[in-house]
C-alpha cells in the first residue's frame, strides 16, 4: 500500500484545482481592470514610489526589478490566461514537473502584485489565496495520486481560517458572546449585497441562532476535519453550506469562495480512482521537504491563535507561505458613509450645485439597491468603508483620489459607477461629507422605495480645488 498518496481523493483534487484556478482568474481580472488608478504610474499609491523605499527582501516582487503600467498589465493578463488554462485542465496534459511549474506561474505573478499592492491588497484573502496557491503547486496531476501530506496541509489551512475566525470573535466584541452581533452586522458590513437588507430584517431570535451556529461551525466543526471519513467529509460539507450562506448575505470578495475551495479538498467524493504509477522519488522528496518547512513556519500562527492578543490577517513571512486569519473581531453598531460630491461653480457654497459621485458597490443613493459583485473585488469601494470609520485609514490615498476626480482622470472614473460631469468638463471643486446610513423598515421601503435612510453627520473634506492640492 502506498503510504505517500491517497488515491481515493483524486476527484477531490480535480475539483479543488479547477475551482482554485477559477478564483485565481477572478483575482487577476480584478488586478488587470483596476491597477492603473490604484497603483499604476499615475495611481493613488504608485508602485514605483513604493518599491523605491521597500527592499526586495521585504517585498519580493517582479516589479522590484522593473515596473511600467504595460509590464503590470502583461503580468495580470498572463495570470488570467494561465488561470483559465488551469481551470480548463491544461496541467493534466503536461508531465508532472511541467504541471508543477505551470502552477508556480500564477503564484509568482500574484505574489508580485500583492507585495506591491500596499493598502489596496491588505486583505486576508490575498494571503489566503497565496498560501493555498503555493500548496497547489505540490498537489500533482493525473500522473500521480494526491499526496496525503498536502491534503493534510490544506485541511490545516482550513482549520486555521475557521478556528482563527471563531477565536477572534469570542475574544473580541462582546456581541458575539451575547449572540447579538447580527442585529447590526448585515447593516454595517463593508459592502452589502442584494439580500443583505432582508437578512437584516430576519427575526432577532433567528439572528441568535445564526450566531450560535457560527460558533459551532468555526470552533467545533474544524476539529472534525482530522477525524476519519465520512466524518471529515461531513464537517467540510457543513463548512461549504455555512460559506454559501455568507455568500448570500454580503459581498466579501473571494473569501467565502476560497474557503469553499479548501473545504472541497477535504471531501472524499465517491468515485473509483484511476490506476496511476507510484509517485517518483524526486517528487516525494520535494513534497516532504516543503511540508516540513510549512509545519515549521506554522509556529507563529499557532502562537497567535492561542494568544489573548490574537491579531487578524497577518503574514509572518514575505512569501505569505503561512499566515493567520480572522474576520469581524468587532462589529460596528452604526454605518457611516463618505459621500463625495463636485461642483462646477467658481465659488463653492452650501447652495451650489453639488453633484454626487456614484460608486459601484458601496451605498450612495438611498434608492439604489445593492448589487452582487463578489467574488470580484471592488477595492476602492472597500477602502471607502474604512475611510468612513476613520480618516486615518484614508490618509495615504484619499487626497490623491480627490485630485484625480478634479482632473476627470479616465482610469479613476472607471472605478466608479457614474461621474456627474462630462469627460471634458471636470469639476471646479470636490468635497466629501459624512452621513449615517441605516436600513429602512418594511413600511419605509413600501412608501419610498428606498432601502437606505441617511442623515448628514459632518463635513469630511471641505471644498477643495486642484491648486489647493
Wavefront OBJ file of the C-alpha trace (Angstrom):
o trace
v 0.000 0.000 0.000
v 1.406 3.415 -0.981
v 1.996 5.395 2.229
v 2.610 8.672 0.367
v -0.600 9.104 -1.624
v -4.388 8.924 -1.173
v -5.845 7.640 -4.481
v -9.438 7.964 -3.245
v -9.026 11.753 -3.261
v -8.233 12.054 -6.956
v -11.651 13.621 -7.710
v -11.332 15.902 -4.672
v -8.020 17.124 -6.072
v -9.508 17.658 -9.514
v -12.425 19.708 -8.168
v -10.119 21.669 -5.878
v -7.646 22.529 -8.622
v -10.261 23.646 -11.131
v -12.068 25.753 -8.513
v -8.822 27.308 -7.273
v -7.878 28.236 -10.829
v -11.247 29.998 -11.168
v -10.519 32.043 -8.032
v -7.082 32.907 -9.417
v -8.781 34.073 -12.612
v -11.072 36.440 -10.699
v -8.116 37.796 -8.701
v -6.031 38.522 -11.798
v -9.005 40.014 -13.622
v -9.591 42.342 -10.656
v -5.955 43.416 -10.799
v -5.927 43.926 -14.566
v -9.024 46.121 -14.577
v -8.248 48.300 -11.560
v -4.491 48.699 -11.135
v -3.852 51.845 -13.197
v -5.950 54.112 -10.999
v -4.976 52.433 -7.739
v -1.239 51.866 -8.017
v -0.115 52.489 -11.586
v 2.485 55.061 -12.556
v -0.129 57.804 -12.029
v -2.154 55.891 -9.471
v -3.156 56.961 -5.993
v -0.399 54.811 -4.443
v 2.128 54.345 -7.284
v 4.161 51.146 -7.312
v 7.391 52.935 -8.412
v 7.243 55.139 -5.333
v 6.675 52.093 -3.112
v 9.492 49.935 -4.481
v 11.880 52.874 -4.178
v 11.625 52.609 -0.391
v 10.789 48.904 0.132
v 13.742 46.483 -0.229
v 13.323 43.274 -2.203
v 13.690 41.057 0.872
v 10.779 42.868 2.499
v 8.505 42.778 -0.558
v 9.789 40.268 -3.127
v 8.170 41.018 -6.472
v 8.902 41.033 -10.172
v 8.082 44.738 -10.032
v 11.103 45.329 -7.835
v 13.154 44.516 -10.930
v 11.119 46.565 -13.382
v 7.856 48.456 -13.353
v 5.724 50.018 -16.025
v 1.981 50.012 -16.447
v 2.419 47.980 -19.595
v 4.502 45.373 -17.759
v 1.979 45.160 -14.915
v -0.860 44.720 -17.397
v 1.111 41.974 -19.156
v 1.619 40.142 -15.846
v -2.037 40.472 -14.849
v -3.394 39.314 -18.189
v -0.836 36.489 -18.292
v -2.183 35.431 -14.906
v -5.691 35.466 -16.352
v -4.613 33.303 -19.290
v -2.717 30.773 -17.170
v -5.561 30.581 -14.648
v -8.068 29.981 -17.437
v -5.808 27.246 -18.801
v -5.550 25.592 -15.400
v -9.312 25.796 -14.957
v -9.662 24.040 -18.315
v -7.268 21.285 -17.222
v -4.122 22.121 -19.198
v -1.962 20.872 -16.316
v -3.293 17.332 -16.853
v -1.789 17.353 -20.354
v 1.728 18.030 -19.029
v 4.268 15.816 -17.291
v 4.278 16.078 -13.504
v 7.169 18.541 -13.363
v 5.589 20.647 -16.105
v 2.268 20.818 -14.260
v 4.064 21.924 -11.104
v 5.877 24.677 -12.969
v 2.616 25.818 -14.524
v 1.044 26.167 -11.065
v 4.087 28.176 -9.960
v 3.342 30.854 -12.578
v 0.106 32.295 -11.087
v 1.568 32.077 -7.602
v 4.658 34.104 -8.533
v 2.630 36.626 -10.507
v 0.059 37.149 -7.782
v 2.729 37.313 -5.072
v 4.393 40.048 -7.115
v 1.133 42.006 -7.231
v 0.242 41.576 -3.541
v 3.688 42.572 -2.321
v 3.495 45.949 -4.062
v -0.253 46.407 -3.634
v 0.064 48.313 -0.348
v -3.274 49.283 1.238
v -5.254 48.063 -1.758
v -4.015 44.497 -1.164
v -4.071 44.405 2.640
v -6.975 41.965 2.915
v -6.744 38.496 4.405
v -7.986 36.735 1.288
v -4.890 37.885 -0.637
v -2.592 35.955 1.704
v -5.053 33.070 1.799
v -5.007 32.742 -1.987
v -1.200 32.784 -1.961
v -0.924 30.203 0.819
v -3.384 27.869 -0.873
v -1.874 28.550 -4.307
v 1.578 27.606 -3.061
v 0.345 24.243 -1.787
v -1.449 23.616 -5.093
v 1.952 23.526 -6.794
v 2.732 20.271 -4.978
v -0.624 18.538 -5.308
v 0.371 16.833 -8.563
v -1.629 15.974 -11.673
v -3.023 12.858 -13.347
v 0.386 11.158 -13.295
v 0.270 10.622 -9.504
v -2.309 10.185 -6.808
v -2.781 13.138 -4.412
v -0.085 13.295 -1.706
v -1.528 12.718 1.766
v 0.678 15.349 3.388
v -0.507 18.092 1.003
v -4.133 17.163 1.606
v -3.438 17.354 5.340
v -1.839 20.806 4.974
v -4.864 22.063 3.030
v -7.056 20.975 5.941
v -4.629 22.692 8.278
v -5.195 25.966 6.402
v -8.968 25.479 6.525
v -8.746 24.774 10.237
v -6.792 27.991 10.845
v -9.180 30.050 8.720
v -12.286 28.869 10.576
v -10.891 28.336 14.062
v -8.955 31.609 13.991
v -12.093 33.478 12.933
v -14.053 31.824 15.723
v -11.476 32.702 18.377
v -11.158 36.332 17.307
v -14.917 36.699 17.646
v -15.090 35.173 21.094
v -12.144 37.270 22.297
v -13.257 40.435 20.552
v -16.652 42.033 20.527
v -18.977 41.158 23.413
v -21.903 40.928 20.994
v -20.525 37.636 19.673
v -20.721 36.181 23.175
v -24.206 37.581 23.749
v -25.303 36.332 20.299
v -26.402 39.827 19.207
v -23.825 40.784 16.551
v -26.131 40.010 13.648
v -28.541 42.650 14.907
v -26.038 45.067 13.346
v -23.663 43.192 11.028
v -25.804 42.931 7.897
v -26.391 46.678 8.015
v -22.824 47.748 8.840
v -20.747 45.221 6.854
v -18.282 46.710 4.337
v -20.321 46.059 1.197
v -23.900 44.794 1.488
v -25.322 42.546 -1.200
v -28.776 42.436 -2.775
v -30.139 40.207 0.010
v -28.454 41.930 2.950
v -31.482 44.132 3.651
v -33.640 41.006 4.015
v -31.048 39.266 6.202
v -31.012 42.304 8.483
v -34.784 42.142 8.889
v -34.888 38.477 9.863
v -36.416 37.916 13.323
v -33.954 38.569 16.115
v -34.293 35.056 17.584
v -33.141 33.731 14.219
v -30.115 36.061 14.401
v -29.246 34.451 17.729
v -29.460 31.014 16.131
v -27.212 32.187 13.280
v -24.524 33.425 15.659
v -24.672 30.271 17.750
v -24.409 28.137 14.604
v -21.445 30.232 13.508
v -19.651 29.492 16.788
v -20.281 25.772 16.374
v -19.079 25.789 12.759
v -15.937 27.790 13.486
v -14.906 26.461 16.892
v -16.167 22.867 16.934
v -16.534 21.577 13.402
v -12.928 22.358 12.246
v -11.561 19.796 14.701
v -13.544 17.122 12.863
v -11.520 17.728 9.695
v -8.819 15.497 11.165
v -11.134 12.598 12.014
v -11.734 9.518 9.818
v -14.179 9.528 6.929
v -17.035 10.103 6.474
v -16.952 12.465 9.482
v -14.294 14.694 7.906
v -16.309 14.976 4.693
v -19.458 15.850 6.648
v -17.566 18.562 8.540
v -16.212 20.025 5.322
v -19.649 19.900 3.693
v -21.130 21.793 6.652
v -18.479 24.461 6.176
v -19.439 24.733 2.499
v -23.090 25.278 3.452
v -22.098 27.936 6.011
v -19.945 29.760 3.465
v -22.725 29.725 0.882
v -24.992 31.330 3.488
v -22.384 34.088 3.857
v -22.188 34.453 0.074
v -25.900 35.240 0.056
v -25.652 37.743 2.893
v -22.999 40.120 1.533
v -20.067 40.903 -0.764
v -16.876 39.500 0.756
v -14.713 39.299 -2.357
v -13.487 35.714 -2.822
v -13.003 34.993 0.908
v -16.019 32.687 1.057
v -15.186 31.051 -2.251
v -11.561 30.250 -1.420
v -12.793 28.773 1.873
v -15.268 26.636 -0.067
v -12.439 25.543 -2.368
v -10.419 24.451 0.659
v -13.373 22.540 2.074
v -13.852 20.696 -1.221
v -10.332 19.263 -0.902
v -11.377 17.561 2.353
v -14.458 15.870 0.901
v -13.964 12.301 -0.327
v -16.163 12.131 -3.400
v -17.494 8.634 -4.218
v -15.646 7.720 -7.416
v -13.337 4.908 -8.421
v -9.763 6.222 -8.666
v -7.844 5.709 -11.912
v -4.809 3.473 -11.920
v -1.577 5.508 -11.717
v 2.040 4.555 -11.018
v 3.734 5.231 -7.714
v 4.998 8.763 -7.175
v 8.618 9.288 -8.322
v 11.235 9.619 -5.614
v 12.163 13.202 -6.505
v 8.527 14.233 -6.110
v 8.246 12.595 -2.693
v 11.429 14.330 -1.520
v 10.260 17.752 -2.719
v 6.790 17.418 -1.200
v 8.074 16.202 2.162
v 10.695 18.969 2.311
v 8.080 21.628 1.586
v 5.717 20.093 4.142
v 8.425 20.159 6.801
v 9.098 23.829 6.045
v 5.419 24.748 6.309
v 4.977 22.845 9.569
v 7.982 24.720 10.964
v 6.580 28.073 9.836
v 3.218 27.255 11.424
v 4.714 28.088 14.813
v 3.809 31.779 14.565
v 0.153 31.278 13.521
v -0.333 28.751 16.323
v 1.174 31.103 18.908
v -1.056 33.879 17.597
v -4.192 31.725 17.821
v -3.592 30.781 21.453
v -2.611 34.313 22.435
v -5.074 36.555 24.235
v -3.782 39.332 21.968
v -4.657 37.443 18.818
v -4.428 39.538 15.638
v -6.322 39.038 12.388
v -4.989 38.646 8.861
v -1.227 38.858 9.230
v 1.574 37.332 7.184
v 4.637 36.113 9.034
v 6.917 35.926 6.000
v 7.208 37.978 2.785
v 6.231 34.964 0.656
v 2.902 34.576 2.501
v 3.557 30.852 2.974
v 1.838 30.566 6.358
v -0.481 33.274 7.681
v -3.072 33.998 10.315
v -6.679 34.795 9.502
v -9.823 36.147 11.083
v -12.716 38.463 10.327
v -15.077 40.783 12.197
v -13.469 40.577 15.598
v -15.547 43.678 16.236
v -18.836 44.715 14.650
v -19.872 48.332 14.060
v -23.225 49.343 15.508
v -23.656 52.342 13.195
v -22.941 52.653 9.482
v -21.210 55.743 8.159
v -20.550 56.518 4.513
v -18.356 59.140 2.878
v -20.303 60.860 0.101
v -18.086 62.572 -2.486
v -19.513 65.491 -4.463
v -18.287 68.007 -7.037
v -19.460 71.325 -8.418
v -18.770 73.473 -11.462
v -19.367 76.695 -9.523
v -16.421 79.084 -9.244
v -17.253 79.870 -5.629
v -18.432 76.867 -3.605
v -21.306 77.481 -1.226
v -23.797 75.281 0.543
v -26.348 76.282 -2.104
v -24.034 75.422 -5.004
v -24.975 72.752 -7.498
v -23.232 69.866 -5.736
v -23.415 66.624 -7.713
v -22.754 63.243 -6.128
v -20.320 60.663 -7.482
v -21.805 57.171 -7.519
v -19.662 54.187 -6.575
v -20.297 50.727 -7.941
v -20.700 48.795 -4.726
v -20.722 50.999 -1.656
v -24.026 52.572 -0.579
v -24.740 56.003 -2.033
v -28.146 56.930 -3.413
v -30.617 55.639 -0.764
v -32.904 54.356 -3.519
v -30.232 52.311 -5.261
v -30.381 48.660 -4.234
v -27.021 46.935 -3.540
v -25.720 44.582 -6.217
v -23.805 41.336 -6.078
v -20.147 41.758 -7.052
v -18.302 39.040 -5.128
v -16.149 37.156 -5.850
v -14.990 40.181 -7.874
v -13.351 42.670 -5.522
v -14.109 46.402 -5.708
v -11.013 47.624 -3.899
v -11.784 51.346 -3.816
v -15.309 50.712 -2.504
v -13.971 48.548 0.314
v -11.408 51.175 1.312
v -14.130 53.841 1.304
v -15.851 51.824 4.053
v -12.665 52.014 6.124
v -12.351 55.725 5.331
v -15.788 56.276 6.854
v -14.676 54.537 10.056
v -11.727 56.915 10.432
v -9.905 59.408 8.177
v -6.662 57.751 9.313
v -7.467 54.748 7.100
v -7.633 57.044 4.062
v -4.711 59.337 4.797
v -2.410 57.762 2.223
v -4.753 57.836 -0.754
v -7.884 59.967 -0.266
v -6.198 63.218 -1.277
v -4.951 61.538 -4.438
v -8.481 60.313 -5.178
v -9.833 63.861 -4.907
v -7.044 65.105 -7.166
v -7.913 62.506 -9.825
v -11.592 63.480 -9.639
v -10.698 67.146 -10.121
v -8.778 66.105 -13.226
v -11.577 63.848 -14.514
v -8.930 61.125 -14.687
v -10.262 58.451 -17.006
v -8.811 55.456 -15.158
v -10.137 56.667 -11.810
v -13.612 57.305 -13.203
v -13.678 53.715 -14.475
v -13.688 52.611 -10.834
v -16.941 54.479 -10.275
v -20.460 53.662 -11.348
v -21.100 57.160 -12.626
v -19.469 60.578 -12.702
v -21.867 63.555 -12.666
v -19.588 65.533 -15.000
v -18.870 65.177 -18.743
v -15.399 63.858 -19.667
v -14.312 67.266 -20.982
v -15.707 69.282 -18.057
v -14.051 68.433 -14.733
v -15.467 69.893 -11.518
v -14.001 73.096 -10.106
v -14.333 71.878 -6.523
v -14.746 68.499 -4.818
v -15.907 67.940 -1.264
v -16.731 64.951 0.946
v -19.405 64.674 3.620
v -20.043 62.008 6.212
v -23.524 60.510 6.505
v -25.070 57.968 8.820
v -26.883 55.221 6.907
v -29.479 52.809 8.201
v -31.723 50.289 6.504
v -35.288 51.402 6.030
v -38.111 49.444 7.603
v -40.597 47.392 5.598
v -43.056 50.273 5.802
v -40.496 52.864 4.671
v -39.446 50.626 1.791
v -43.050 50.357 0.570
v -43.677 54.087 0.909
v -40.428 55.483 -0.517
v -38.847 52.645 -2.498
v -35.569 53.416 -0.685
v -33.589 50.694 1.029
v -31.452 53.230 2.930
v -32.203 56.294 5.028
v -29.278 58.657 5.511
v -28.609 61.567 7.871
v -25.898 64.193 7.498
v -23.267 63.992 10.242
v -20.413 66.377 9.439
v -18.007 67.639 6.830
v -15.346 65.085 5.908
v -13.327 67.173 3.444
v -14.022 70.862 2.807
v -14.486 72.071 -0.782
v -11.126 71.576 -2.474
v -9.848 72.624 -5.883
v -6.881 71.397 -7.856
v -4.438 74.173 -6.953
v -5.102 73.531 -3.234
v -3.716 70.016 -3.680
l 1 2 3 4 5 6 7 8 9 10 11 12 13 14 15 16 17 18 19 20 21 22 23 24 25 26 27 28 29 30 31 32 33 34 35 36 37 38 39 40 41 42 43 44 45 46 47 48 49 50 51 52 53 54 55 56 57 58 59 60 61 62 63 64 65 66 67 68 69 70 71 72 73 74 75 76 77 78 79 80 81 82 83 84 85 86 87 88 89 90 91 92 93 94 95 96 97 98 99 100 101 102 103 104 105 106 107 108 109 110 111 112 113 114 115 116 117 118 119 120 121 122 123 124 125 126 127 128 129 130 131 132 133 134 135 136 137 138 139 140 141 142 143 144 145 146 147 148 149 150 151 152 153 154 155 156 157 158 159 160 161 162 163 164 165 166 167 168 169 170 171 172 173 174 175 176 177 178 179 180 181 182 183 184 185 186 187 188 189 190 191 192 193 194 195 196 197 198 199 200 201 202 203 204 205 206 207 208 209 210 211 212 213 214 215 216 217 218 219 220 221 222 223 224 225 226 227 228 229 230 231 232 233 234 235 236 237 238 239 240 241 242 243 244 245 246 247 248 249 250 251 252 253 254 255 256 257 258 259 260 261 262 263 264 265 266 267 268 269 270 271 272 273 274 275 276 277 278 279 280 281 282 283 284 285 286 287 288 289 290 291 292 293 294 295 296 297 298 299 300 301 302 303 304 305 306 307 308 309 310 311 312 313 314 315 316 317 318 319 320 321 322 323 324 325 326 327 328 329 330 331 332 333 334 335 336 337 338 339 340 341 342 343 344 345 346 347 348 349 350 351 352 353 354 355 356 357 358 359 360 361 362 363 364 365 366 367 368 369 370 371 372 373 374 375 376 377 378 379 380 381 382 383 384 385 386 387 388 389 390 391 392 393 394 395 396 397 398 399 400 401 402 403 404 405 406 407 408 409 410 411 412 413 414 415 416 417 418 419 420 421 422 423 424 425 426 427 428 429 430 431 432 433 434 435 436 437 438 439 440 441 442 443 444 445 446 447 448 449 450 451 452 453 454 455 456 457 458 459 460 461 462 463 464 465 466 467 468 469
